[in-house]
Amino acid sequence: MRSNTEFELKSSELDRISFLAQPKHSKMVWFTRPWMLTWGNQESIRPLSHSALRANPSPRIKALAQHKKDFSCLQTELGKEEEGRMKKMLHPSHTLQYEHIIRLATPKSRGRISQEMGSPHSELCEYNCPVWHVKPCVRNISHRLLQLALPKSIHPNFTSDRQSIQTSISCSAKTAKMTPRLEQLSLPKLRENRHFYDLGEPGSPIRPVSREARNATASARVRSLSSPKPLSKDFIHPREPAWRT
């Protein structure tokens, strides 16, 4: 009896292990797809209606249903042509170099239109001849175009700058003598540099202190603010480097 019970327990454990070893089925398929889908067969992912199966496709749908053309062969051919060109450019032959030199040495030929037009000037042109000759049909300009072509006139109340400023100095001003007051006023104004102060003696303050500040009596609040900050209660002084013996 004991062996039979052990065998049944082992078989139940193996069944449980094989059941747990199977992959889980995705429950999200039930929400996203109401129909059952089996991979590996030739069925469509979405079920087709009978009207879609019996419908005749239009020429546009037939054109869209065709597979894409394979242009890889063209790309390989173009790549081979580019390689051939690069090889010719890097290692040109003597004949190609000679043809290239001749092509660069030949003068450029004028176009047919420029040859027909020719030069706009002739021997009868005078010195006041314009650069470009105007056709007679274009010379008939309207009064409005002539009015717009005129330069803008100056305003009648406009006063231009004086070209020459002439100041006359009297003889009395030339022969006058400078007074001490005029000499003092003619001197440039000296400004004190307040950004930097003279250091002076080591015991003297950096900035000058006024007499009122020296004779003033400090209040209790100023004395409390001027007192140094005390140490915390939990502060522990560093130990002495040498041990006492």
C-alpha positions in Angstrom: 0.0 0.0 0.0 2.8 2.3 0.8 4.5 1.8 -2.6 1.2 2.5 -4.4 0.6 5.7 -2.5 4.2 6.9 -3.2 3.8 6.1 -6.9 0.5 8.1 -7.1 2.1 11.0 -5.3 5.0 11.0 -7.7 2.8 10.8 -10.8 0.6 13.7 -9.5 3.8 15.8 -8.9 5.0 15.0 -12.4 1.6 16.0 -13.9 1.7 19.2 -11.9 5.3 20.0 -13.1 4.4 19.3 -16.7 1.3 21.5 -16.3 3.3 24.4 -14.9 6.0 24.0 -17.6 3.5 24.8 -20.4 3.6 28.4 -21.7 0.9 30.7 -20.6 -1.7 31.9 -23.1 -2.0 35.6 -23.6 -5.3 36.9 -22.2 -4.9 40.2 -24.1 -5.8 38.3 -27.3 -9.4 38.0 -26.1 -9.7 41.8 -25.7 -7.9 42.8 -29.0 -9.2 40.0 -31.3 -12.7 38.5 -30.8 -11.9 35.5 -33.1 -9.5 32.7 -32.6 -6.2 32.8 -34.6 -4.0 29.8 -35.2 -0.5 30.6 -36.5 1.0 28.4 -39.3 -2.1 27.9 -41.5 -3.2 29.9 -44.6 -6.1 31.7 -42.9 -6.3 35.4 -42.9 -5.7 37.4 -39.7 -9.1 39.1 -39.9 -12.2 37.2 -41.2 -13.3 38.4 -44.6 -17.0 39.0 -45.4 -18.8 37.2 -48.2 -19.3 40.5 -50.1 -15.5 41.1 -50.0 -14.8 37.6 -51.3 -17.3 38.0 -54.2 -16.3 41.6 -55.1 -14.4 42.3 -58.3 -11.3 44.4 -57.7 -10.8 47.7 -59.5 -7.8 48.4 -61.7 -6.4 50.7 -58.9 -6.6 47.8 -56.4 -4.9 45.5 -58.9 -2.1 48.0 -59.3 -1.7 48.3 -55.6 -1.8 44.5 -55.1 1.3 44.1 -57.3 4.6 43.5 -55.5 7.3 46.1 -55.4 9.9 46.2 -58.1 13.4 45.1 -57.2 15.9 47.9 -57.9 18.8 46.2 -56.3 20.2 45.2 -59.7 20.1 48.8 -60.8 21.9 49.9 -57.7 24.6 47.3 -58.3 25.0 48.5 -61.9 25.2 52.2 -60.7 27.8 51.2 -58.1 29.9 49.5 -60.7 29.7 52.5 -62.9 30.8 54.8 -60.0 33.7 52.5 -59.2 34.8 52.6 -62.8 34.6 56.4 -62.9 36.5 56.7 -59.6 39.2 54.4 -60.9 39.5 56.5 -64.1 39.7 59.7 -62.1 42.3 58.3 -59.7 44.4 56.5 -62.3 43.7 58.3 -65.6 45.4 57.0 -68.8 47.6 59.1 -71.0 45.0 59.4 -73.7 42.4 60.7 -71.3 44.8 63.2 -69.9 45.7 64.4 -73.4 42.0 64.7 -74.4 41.3 66.6 -71.2 44.2 69.1 -71.8 43.0 69.7 -75.4 39.4 70.3 -74.2 40.6 72.8 -71.7 43.0 74.5 -74.2 40.3 75.1 -76.8 38.7 78.6 -76.6 35.0 78.8 -75.8 32.8 79.4 -78.8 30.2 82.1 -78.6 26.6 81.2 -78.7 24.4 81.6 -81.7 22.3 84.4 -80.1 25.3 86.4 -79.1 26.8 86.1 -82.6 23.5 87.3 -84.1 23.2 90.2 -81.7 26.8 91.4 -82.1 28.2 94.5 -80.4 25.6 97.2 -79.5 28.1 99.9 -80.5 29.2 101.0 -83.9 31.7 103.4 -85.5 29.0 106.1 -85.6 28.6 106.1 -81.8 29.9 109.2 -80.1 31.4 109.6 -76.6 28.1 110.4 -75.0 26.6 107.1 -76.3 24.9 105.1 -73.6 26.2 101.7 -72.5 23.0 99.9 -73.7 21.1 101.1 -76.7 17.3 101.4 -76.2 14.8 100.4 -78.8 12.7 103.1 -80.4 9.5 101.5 -79.2 10.7 101.8 -75.6 11.5 105.5 -75.9 7.9 106.5 -75.9 7.6 106.9 -72.1 4.5 108.2 -70.4 4.3 111.3 -68.3 3.8 109.3 -65.1 7.0 107.3 -65.6 9.0 110.6 -66.2 7.5 112.0 -63.0 8.5 109.0 -61.0 12.0 109.0 -62.5 12.7 112.5 -61.2 14.8 112.7 -58.0 13.2 113.8 -54.8 13.4 117.5 -54.3 14.6 119.2 -51.2 12.1 120.6 -48.7 11.9 124.4 -49.0 12.4 124.9 -45.2 15.5 122.7 -45.2 18.7 124.5 -43.9 22.0 122.8 -44.8 25.2 122.9 -42.7 27.4 125.9 -42.9 30.4 125.3 -45.0 32.7 127.9 -43.4 32.4 129.2 -39.8 34.3 132.5 -39.4 34.7 133.9 -35.9 36.2 137.3 -35.3 38.3 137.9 -32.2 38.5 141.4 -30.9 41.8 143.1 -30.2 41.0 143.6 -26.6 40.6 139.8 -26.2 43.9 139.3 -27.9 45.8 141.7 -25.6 44.0 140.8 -22.4 45.8 139.4 -19.4 44.5 136.4 -17.4 43.4 137.0 -13.9 44.0 134.4 -11.1 40.3 133.7 -11.0 40.2 132.8 -14.7 43.3 130.7 -14.4 41.6 128.8 -11.5 38.4 128.3 -13.6 40.4 127.1 -16.6 42.0 124.3 -14.7 40.3 120.8 -15.1 38.1 119.6 -12.3 39.8 117.0 -10.1 37.6 114.2 -8.8 38.6 112.2 -5.8 38.9 108.4 -6.3 36.5 107.0 -3.7 37.0 103.4 -4.8 40.4 103.0 -3.2 41.7 104.5 0.0 45.3 105.0 1.3 46.3 102.2 3.6 48.2 104.4 6.0 49.5 103.0 9.3 48.7 99.4 10.4 46.5 100.5 13.3 44.5 103.0 11.3 41.1 101.9 9.7 40.9 101.2 6.0 38.0 103.6 5.5 37.9 107.0 7.1 35.6 107.1 10.2 33.7 110.3 10.8 33.9 112.2 14.1 30.2 111.6 14.9 30.8 107.8 14.6 33.8 108.0 16.9 31.9 110.0 19.6 28.7 107.9 19.4 27.7 105.5 22.2 26.7 102.0 21.1 23.2 100.7 22.0 22.5 97.3 23.6 21.4 95.9 20.3 24.6 97.0 18.5 26.7 95.5 21.3 24.8 92.2 21.1 25.3 92.1 17.3 29.0 92.9 17.7 29.7 90.1 20.2 31.3 87.0 18.6 29.2 83.9 18.1 29.5 81.4 20.9 30.3 77.8 20.4 27.6 75.1 20.6 27.0 73.1 23.8 27.8 69.8 22.1 31.2 71.1 20.8 34.2 69.0 21.8 37.6 70.4 21.7 40.3 68.5 19.8 42.5 66.3 21.8 46.0 67.2 22.6 48.6 65.7 20.3 50.8 64.6 23.2 49.6 62.2 25.8 50.0 63.2 29.4 52.1 60.8 31.5 
